[in-house]
Amino acid sequence: MVRLSANEKIQPHWWSKTLAGLLFGLMLAYGIVGIFAWYGYGGIDAPVKVQFNMWMICPIWILVLSLSYLFKTGVNAVVYLLSLNAIVYGIFFILRWLS
């Protein structure tokens, strides 16, 4: 069995990974739910969709927060989550512009 070098191991940057998951994970959850709210089935005016959207923010946020500990370093977590946020909000604003 081959031992991993220090660069190949997941680093225990708990504070930075936690803050990245908390802040950028919440932003990502809002973006994903926002896309679904505006462009999902029934549009923004669907009557039962409001409760569903409200309750879906927490599971998405918790999933992103828990997966943020799998990044190698805290800097990687911040960079990747910021990139995902830019993609999601870019899609959202492009769809808003097209409609």
N, CA, C and O atoms as a GROMACS GRO file, in nm:
protein
  396
    1MET      N    1   0.084  -0.116   0.000
    1MET     CA    2   0.000   0.000   0.000
    1MET      C    3   0.089   0.124   0.000
    1MET      O    4   0.190   0.130   0.071
    2VAL      N    5   0.051   0.222  -0.081
    2VAL     CA    6   0.130   0.343  -0.097
    2VAL      C    7   0.081   0.449   0.000
    2VAL      O    8  -0.039   0.472   0.013
    3ARG      N    9   0.174   0.514   0.068
    3ARG     CA   10   0.138   0.622   0.160
    3ARG      C   11   0.125   0.751   0.082
    3ARG      O   12   0.203   0.777  -0.010
    4LEU      N   13   0.028   0.831   0.116
    4LEU     CA   14   0.007   0.959   0.051
    4LEU      C   15   0.101   1.064   0.108
    4LEU      O   16   0.132   1.064   0.227
    5SER      N   17   0.146   1.152   0.020
    5SER     CA   18   0.230   1.263   0.069
    5SER      C   19   0.140   1.368   0.133
    5SER      O   20   0.018   1.360   0.125
    6ALA      N   21   0.201   1.466   0.196
    6ALA     CA   22   0.125   1.570   0.266
    6ALA      C   23   0.038   1.651   0.169
    6ALA      O   24  -0.069   1.697   0.206
    7ASN      N   25   0.084   1.668   0.045
    7ASN     CA   26   0.008   1.744  -0.054
    7ASN      C   27  -0.114   1.668  -0.104
    7ASN      O   28  -0.212   1.730  -0.148
    8GLU      N   29  -0.111   1.537  -0.097
    8GLU     CA   30  -0.221   1.455  -0.149
    8GLU      C   31  -0.330   1.430  -0.046
    8GLU      O   32  -0.441   1.390  -0.082
    9LYS      N   33  -0.302   1.452   0.080
    9LYS     CA   34  -0.400   1.427   0.186
    9LYS      C   35  -0.498   1.543   0.198
    9LYS      O   36  -0.467   1.657   0.161
   10ILE      N   37  -0.617   1.513   0.250
   10ILE     CA   38  -0.712   1.618   0.281
   10ILE      C   39  -0.664   1.689   0.406
   10ILE      O   40  -0.644   1.626   0.510
   11GLN      N   41  -0.646   1.819   0.395
   11GLN     CA   42  -0.593   1.898   0.506
   11GLN      C   43  -0.706   1.934   0.603
   11GLN      O   44  -0.818   1.959   0.559
   12PRO      N   45  -0.679   1.939   0.732
   12PRO     CA   46  -0.783   1.970   0.831
   12PRO      C   47  -0.803   2.120   0.853
   12PRO      O   48  -0.786   2.169   0.964
   13HIS      N   49  -0.837   2.191   0.748
   13HIS     CA   50  -0.864   2.334   0.759
   13HIS      C   51  -1.010   2.353   0.798
   13HIS      O   52  -1.092   2.394   0.716
   14TRP      N   53  -1.041   2.323   0.923
   14TRP     CA   54  -1.181   2.318   0.966
   14TRP      C   55  -1.249   2.454   0.960
   14TRP      O   56  -1.363   2.464   0.915
   15TRP      N   57  -1.181   2.558   1.006
   15TRP     CA   58  -1.245   2.688   1.010
   15TRP      C   59  -1.278   2.740   0.871
   15TRP      O   60  -1.390   2.786   0.847
   16SER      N   61  -1.183   2.733   0.782
   16SER     CA   62  -1.208   2.786   0.648
   16SER      C   63  -1.309   2.702   0.571
   16SER      O   64  -1.390   2.756   0.497
   17LYS      N   65  -1.304   2.571   0.588
   17LYS     CA   66  -1.402   2.485   0.521
   17LYS      C   67  -1.542   2.507   0.578
   17LYS      O   68  -1.640   2.508   0.503
   18THR      N   69  -1.552   2.526   0.708
   18THR     CA   70  -1.682   2.551   0.770
   18THR      C   71  -1.739   2.684   0.726
   18THR      O   72  -1.856   2.693   0.690
   19LEU      N   73  -1.657   2.788   0.727
   19LEU     CA   74  -1.705   2.919   0.683
   19LEU      C   75  -1.743   2.919   0.536
   19LEU      O   76  -1.841   2.982   0.497
   20ALA      N   77  -1.666   2.849   0.454
   20ALA     CA   78  -1.699   2.840   0.311
   20ALA      C   79  -1.833   2.768   0.293
   20ALA      O   80  -1.917   2.811   0.214
   21GLY      N   81  -1.851   2.659   0.364
   21GLY     CA   82  -1.977   2.586   0.353
   21GLY      C   83  -2.095   2.665   0.407
   21GLY      O   84  -2.205   2.659   0.350
   22LEU      N   85  -2.074   2.738   0.515
   22LEU     CA   86  -2.184   2.817   0.573
   22LEU      C   87  -2.223   2.933   0.482
   22LEU      O   88  -2.341   2.948   0.448
   23LEU      N   89  -2.127   3.013   0.443
   23LEU     CA   90  -2.158   3.133   0.365
   23LEU      C   91  -2.191   3.102   0.219
   23LEU      O   92  -2.298   3.137   0.170
   24PHE      N   93  -2.098   3.037   0.152
   24PHE     CA   94  -2.117   3.014   0.010
   24PHE      C   95  -2.215   2.899  -0.017
   24PHE      O   96  -2.276   2.893  -0.123
   25GLY      N   97  -2.228   2.808   0.080
   25GLY     CA   98  -2.329   2.703   0.067
   25GLY      C   99  -2.469   2.759   0.075
   25GLY      O  100  -2.558   2.716   0.002
   26LEU      N  101  -2.491   2.856   0.165
   26LEU     CA  102  -2.622   2.919   0.175
   26LEU      C  103  -2.652   2.999   0.048
   26LEU      O  104  -2.765   2.994  -0.002
   27MET      N  105  -2.555   3.070  -0.002
   27MET     CA  106  -2.575   3.144  -0.127
   27MET      C  107  -2.607   3.049  -0.242
   27MET      O  108  -2.693   3.079  -0.325
   28LEU      N  109  -2.540   2.936  -0.246
   28LEU     CA  110  -2.564   2.838  -0.350
   28LEU      C  111  -2.704   2.778  -0.338
   28LEU      O  112  -2.772   2.758  -0.438
   29ALA      N  113  -2.746   2.749  -0.215
   29ALA     CA  114  -2.881   2.696  -0.194
   29ALA      C  115  -2.986   2.797  -0.238
   29ALA      O  116  -3.085   2.759  -0.301
   30TYR      N  117  -2.968   2.924  -0.205
   30TYR     CA  118  -3.061   3.027  -0.249
   30TYR      C  119  -3.065   3.035  -0.402
   30TYR      O  120  -3.173   3.050  -0.460
   31GLY      N  121  -2.952   3.026  -0.466
   31GLY     CA  122  -2.948   3.033  -0.612
   31GLY      C  123  -3.019   2.916  -0.678
   31GLY      O  124  -3.095   2.935  -0.773
   32ILE      N  125  -2.994   2.795  -0.627
   32ILE     CA  126  -3.059   2.677  -0.684
   32ILE      C  127  -3.210   2.684  -0.664
   32ILE      O  128  -3.286   2.657  -0.757
   33VAL      N  129  -3.252   2.719  -0.544
   33VAL     CA  130  -3.395   2.730  -0.517
   33VAL      C  131  -3.456   2.845  -0.596
   33VAL      O  132  -3.571   2.835  -0.640
   34GLY      N  133  -3.383   2.952  -0.614
   34GLY     CA  134  -3.433   3.064  -0.695
   34GLY      C  135  -3.457   3.025  -0.839
   34GLY      O  136  -3.558   3.064  -0.898
   35ILE      N  137  -3.366   2.948  -0.897
   35ILE     CA  138  -3.385   2.900  -1.034
   35ILE      C  139  -3.508   2.812  -1.042
   35ILE      O  140  -3.589   2.825  -1.133
   36PHE      N  141  -3.522   2.721  -0.946
   36PHE     CA  142  -3.639   2.634  -0.946
   36PHE      C  143  -3.768   2.714  -0.923
   36PHE      O  144  -3.870   2.685  -0.985
   37ALA      N  145  -3.763   2.813  -0.834
   37ALA     CA  146  -3.884   2.891  -0.804
   37ALA      C  147  -3.932   2.968  -0.926
   37ALA      O  148  -4.052   2.969  -0.954
   38TRP      N  149  -3.841   3.030  -0.997
   38TRP     CA  150  -3.882   3.113  -1.111
   38TRP      C  151  -3.909   3.031  -1.236
   38TRP      O  152  -4.000   3.064  -1.313
   39TYR      N  153  -3.833   2.925  -1.259
   39TYR     CA  154  -3.840   2.856  -1.387
   39TYR      C  155  -3.884   2.710  -1.377
   39TYR      O  156  -3.887   2.640  -1.477
   40GLY      N  157  -3.919   2.665  -1.258
   40GLY     CA  158  -3.970   2.530  -1.241
   40GLY      C  159  -4.116   2.522  -1.283
   40GLY      O  160  -4.172   2.618  -1.335
   41TYR      N  161  -4.174   2.409  -1.260
   41TYR     CA  162  -4.312   2.383  -1.297
   41TYR      C  163  -4.406   2.484  -1.232
   41TYR      O  164  -4.405   2.500  -1.110
   42GLY      N  165  -4.488   2.551  -1.311
   42GLY     CA  166  -4.585   2.646  -1.258
   42GLY      C  167  -4.534   2.787  -1.241
   42GLY      O  168  -4.613   2.877  -1.214
   43GLY      N  169  -4.405   2.810  -1.256
   43GLY     CA  170  -4.351   2.944  -1.241
   43GLY      C  171  -4.353   2.992  -1.096
   43GLY      O  172  -4.369   2.913  -1.003
   44ILE      N  173  -4.337   3.121  -1.079
   44ILE     CA  174  -4.327   3.178  -0.945
   44ILE      C  175  -4.464   3.184  -0.876
   44ILE      O  176  -4.471   3.194  -0.754
   45ASP      N  177  -4.571   3.179  -0.952
   45ASP     CA  178  -4.706   3.195  -0.896
   45ASP      C  179  -4.772   3.065  -0.856
   45ASP      O  180  -4.890   3.067  -0.820
   46ALA      N  181  -4.704   2.952  -0.861
   46ALA     CA  182  -4.765   2.825  -0.821
   46ALA      C  183  -4.797   2.829  -0.671
   46ALA      O  184  -4.710   2.866  -0.592
   47PRO      N  185  -4.918   2.792  -0.631
   47PRO     CA  186  -4.959   2.811  -0.491
   47PRO      C  187  -4.884   2.725  -0.390
   47PRO      O  188  -4.853   2.773  -0.281
   48VAL      N  189  -4.855   2.601  -0.421
   48VAL     CA  190  -4.791   2.515  -0.322
   48VAL      C  191  -4.639   2.522  -0.330
   48VAL      O  192  -4.569   2.466  -0.246
   49LYS      N  193  -4.589   2.588  -0.429
   49LYS     CA  194  -4.446   2.593  -0.451
   49LYS      C  195  -4.373   2.678  -0.347
   49LYS      O  196  -4.254   2.656  -0.323
   50VAL      N  197  -4.440   2.772  -0.287
   50VAL     CA  198  -4.375   2.861  -0.191
   50VAL      C  199  -4.322   2.783  -0.071
   50VAL      O  200  -4.207   2.801  -0.030
   51GLN      N  201  -4.404   2.697  -0.015
   51GLN     CA  202  -4.362   2.616   0.100
   51GLN      C  203  -4.251   2.520   0.060
   51GLN      O  204  -4.155   2.502   0.135
   52PHE      N  205  -4.263   2.459  -0.057
   52PHE     CA  206  -4.160   2.365  -0.102
   52PHE      C  207  -4.026   2.437  -0.117
   52PHE      O  208  -3.923   2.386  -0.073
   53ASN      N  209  -4.027   2.554  -0.178
   53ASN     CA  210  -3.903   2.631  -0.195
   53ASN      C  211  -3.842   2.667  -0.061
   53ASN      O  212  -3.720   2.658  -0.042
   54MET      N  213  -3.926   2.709   0.032
   54MET     CA  214  -3.876   2.748   0.163
   54MET      C  215  -3.809   2.630   0.234
   54MET      O  216  -3.703   2.646   0.294
   55TRP      N  217  -3.870   2.514   0.225
   55TRP     CA  218  -3.817   2.398   0.296
   55TRP      C  219  -3.701   2.330   0.224
   55TRP      O  220  -3.629   2.252   0.286
   56MET      N  221  -3.679   2.358   0.098
   56MET     CA  222  -3.569   2.295   0.025
   56MET      C  223  -3.436   2.367   0.045
   56MET      O  224  -3.331   2.311   0.012
   57ILE      N  225  -3.438   2.487   0.098
   57ILE     CA  226  -3.312   2.560   0.120
   57ILE      C  227  -3.225   2.487   0.221
   57ILE      O  228  -3.105   2.471   0.198
   58CYS      N  229  -3.282   2.442   0.332
   58CYS     CA  230  -3.202   2.378   0.438
   58CYS      C  231  -3.137   2.247   0.394
   58CYS      O  232  -3.018   2.229   0.420
   59PRO      N  233  -3.208   2.154   0.330
   59PRO     CA  234  -3.139   2.031   0.288
   59PRO      C  235  -3.026   2.054   0.188
   59PRO      O  236  -2.922   1.989   0.194
   60ILE      N  237  -3.047   2.148   0.097
   60ILE     CA  238  -2.940   2.178   0.000
   60ILE      C  239  -2.821   2.241   0.072
   60ILE      O  240  -2.706   2.206   0.045
   61TRP      N  241  -2.849   2.332   0.164
   61TRP     CA  242  -2.742   2.399   0.239
   61TRP      C  243  -2.664   2.300   0.324
   61TRP      O  244  -2.541   2.304   0.326
   62ILE      N  245  -2.733   2.211   0.393
   62ILE     CA  246  -2.666   2.111   0.477
   62ILE      C  247  -2.583   2.015   0.392
   62ILE      O  248  -2.475   1.974   0.432
   63LEU      N  249  -2.634   1.980   0.274
   63LEU     CA  250  -2.558   1.892   0.184
   63LEU      C  251  -2.429   1.959   0.140
   63LEU      O  252  -2.323   1.897   0.142
   64VAL      N  253  -2.437   2.086   0.099
   64VAL     CA  254  -2.316   2.158   0.056
   64VAL      C  255  -2.220   2.176   0.173
   64VAL      O  256  -2.098   2.160   0.157
   65LEU      N  257  -2.274   2.208   0.290
   65LEU     CA  258  -2.189   2.224   0.409
   65LEU      C  259  -2.116   2.095   0.442
   65LEU      O  260  -1.996   2.098   0.472
   66SER      N  261  -2.185   1.984   0.438
   66SER     CA  262  -2.120   1.857   0.472
   66SER      C  263  -2.020   1.815   0.366
   66SER      O  264  -1.917   1.755   0.398
   67LEU      N  265  -2.047   1.845   0.239
   67LEU     CA  266  -1.953   1.809   0.134
   67LEU      C  267  -1.833   1.903   0.128
   67LEU      O  268  -1.732   1.870   0.065
   68SER      N  269  -1.842   2.018   0.191
   68SER     CA  270  -1.729   2.112   0.187
   68SER      C  271  -1.607   2.058   0.263
   68SER      O  272  -1.495   2.103   0.238
   69TYR      N  273  -1.627   1.964   0.352
   69TYR     CA  274  -1.514   1.905   0.425
   69TYR      C  275  -1.435   1.805   0.340
   69TYR      O  276  -1.329   1.760   0.382
   70LEU      N  277  -1.485   1.771   0.222
   70LEU     CA  278  -1.414   1.678   0.135
   70LEU      C  279  -1.314   1.747   0.043
   70LEU      O  280  -1.238   1.680  -0.027
   71PHE      N  281  -1.313   1.880   0.042
   71PHE     CA  282  -1.212   1.951  -0.035
   71PHE      C  283  -1.076   1.934   0.032
   71PHE      O  284  -1.068   1.917   0.154
   72LYS      N  285  -0.971   1.940  -0.048
   72LYS     CA  286  -0.836   1.921   0.007
   72LYS      C  287  -0.798   2.029   0.107
   72LYS      O  288  -0.747   1.999   0.215
   73THR      N  289  -0.822   2.153   0.071
   73THR     CA  290  -0.789   2.265   0.160
   73THR      C  291  -0.908   2.359   0.169
   73THR      O  292  -1.003   2.349   0.091
   74GLY      N  293  -0.901   2.450   0.263
   74GLY     CA  294  -1.006   2.549   0.276
   74GLY      C  295  -1.011   2.646   0.159
   74GLY      O  296  -1.117   2.693   0.121
   75VAL      N  297  -0.894   2.674   0.103
   75VAL     CA  298  -0.888   2.763  -0.014
   75VAL      C  299  -0.959   2.698  -0.132
   75VAL      O  300  -1.030   2.766  -0.206
   76ASN      N  301  -0.939   2.567  -0.150
   76ASN     CA  302  -1.008   2.496  -0.257
   76ASN      C  303  -1.159   2.502  -0.237
   76ASN      O  304  -1.233   2.519  -0.333
   77ALA      N  305  -1.204   2.488  -0.114
   77ALA     CA  306  -1.347   2.494  -0.085
   77ALA      C  307  -1.403   2.630  -0.122
   77ALA      O  308  -1.509   2.640  -0.184
   78VAL      N  309  -1.332   2.736  -0.085
   78VAL     CA  310  -1.379   2.871  -0.117
   78VAL      C  311  -1.382   2.892  -0.268
   78VAL      O  312  -1.480   2.944  -0.321
   79VAL      N  313  -1.276   2.854  -0.336
   79VAL     CA  314  -1.268   2.876  -0.481
   79VAL      C  315  -1.377   2.798  -0.554
   79VAL      O  316  -1.446   2.854  -0.640
   80TYR      N  317  -1.392   2.671  -0.522
   80TYR     CA  318  -1.492   2.590  -0.592
   80TYR      C  319  -1.634   2.634  -0.560
   80TYR      O  320  -1.719   2.637  -0.650
   81LEU      N  321  -1.662   2.669  -0.435
   81LEU     CA  322  -1.797   2.712  -0.402
   81LEU      C  323  -1.827   2.850  -0.461
   81LEU      O  324  -1.940   2.875  -0.503
   82LEU      N  325  -1.730   2.939  -0.466
   82LEU     CA  326  -1.751   3.067  -0.534
   82LEU      C  327  -1.774   3.048  -0.683
   82LEU      O  328  -1.856   3.117  -0.744
   83SER      N  329  -1.701   2.953  -0.743
   83SER     CA  330  -1.721   2.924  -0.885
   83SER      C  331  -1.860   2.868  -0.911
   83SER      O  332  -1.926   2.906  -1.007
   84LEU      N  333  -1.904   2.776  -0.824
   84LEU     CA  334  -2.040   2.722  -0.839
   84LEU      C  335  -2.145   2.831  -0.822
   84LEU      O  336  -2.245   2.833  -0.894
   85ASN      N  337  -2.122   2.921  -0.726
   85ASN     CA  338  -2.215   3.032  -0.708
   85ASN      C  339  -2.220   3.120  -0.832
   85ASN      O  340  -2.328   3.161  -0.874
   86ALA      N  341  -2.105   3.150  -0.890
   86ALA     CA  342  -2.101   3.233  -1.011
   86ALA      C  343  -2.176   3.165  -1.126
   86ALA      O  344  -2.247   3.232  -1.201
   87ILE      N  345  -2.161   3.035  -1.139
   87ILE     CA  346  -2.231   2.961  -1.245
   87ILE      C  347  -2.381   2.963  -1.221
   87ILE      O  348  -2.458   2.994  -1.312
   88VAL      N  349  -2.424   2.932  -1.100
   88VAL     CA  350  -2.568   2.926  -1.068
   88VAL      C  351  -2.632   3.063  -1.085
   88VAL      O  352  -2.738   3.074  -1.147
   89TYR      N  353  -2.571   3.167  -1.029
   89TYR     CA  354  -2.630   3.300  -1.043
   89TYR      C  355  -2.619   3.352  -1.185
   89TYR      O  356  -2.704   3.430  -1.229
   90GLY      N  357  -2.516   3.312  -1.259
   90GLY     CA  358  -2.507   3.346  -1.401
   90GLY      C  359  -2.622   3.285  -1.479
   90GLY      O  360  -2.682   3.351  -1.563
   91ILE      N  361  -2.651   3.158  -1.453
   91ILE     CA  362  -2.764   3.092  -1.517
   91ILE      C  363  -2.894   3.162  -1.480
   91ILE      O  364  -2.979   3.185  -1.566
   92PHE      N  365  -2.909   3.196  -1.354
   92PHE     CA  366  -3.031   3.264  -1.308
   92PHE      C  367  -3.050   3.396  -1.380
   92PHE      O  368  -3.160   3.423  -1.430
   93PHE      N  369  -2.947   3.479  -1.386
   93PHE     CA  370  -2.961   3.610  -1.449
   93PHE      C  371  -2.974   3.602  -1.601
   93PHE      O  372  -3.041   3.685  -1.662
   94ILE      N  373  -2.911   3.503  -1.662
   94ILE     CA  374  -2.930   3.483  -1.807
   94ILE      C  375  -3.074   3.442  -1.835
   94ILE      O  376  -3.134   3.491  -1.930
   95LEU      N  377  -3.128   3.352  -1.754
   95LEU     CA  378  -3.269   3.313  -1.772
   95LEU      C  379  -3.363   3.430  -1.748
   95LEU      O  380  -3.462   3.444  -1.819
   96ARG      N  381  -3.332   3.515  -1.650
   96ARG     CA  382  -3.415   3.634  -1.625
   96ARG      C  383  -3.408   3.730  -1.744
   96ARG      O  384  -3.507   3.793  -1.780
   97TRP      N  385  -3.291   3.741  -1.803
   97TRP     CA  386  -3.273   3.831  -1.915
   97TRP      C  387  -3.346   3.778  -2.039
   97TRP      O  388  -3.402   3.856  -2.116
   98LEU      N  389  -3.346   3.646  -2.058
   98LEU     CA  390  -3.411   3.586  -2.175
   98LEU      C  391  -3.563   3.586  -2.165
   98LEU      O  392  -3.631   3.582  -2.267
   99SER      N  393  -3.617   3.591  -2.045
   99SER     CA  394  -3.763   3.582  -2.034
   99SER      C  395  -3.830   3.717  -2.034
   99SER      O  396  -3.953   3.725  -2.025
   0.00000   0.00000   0.00000
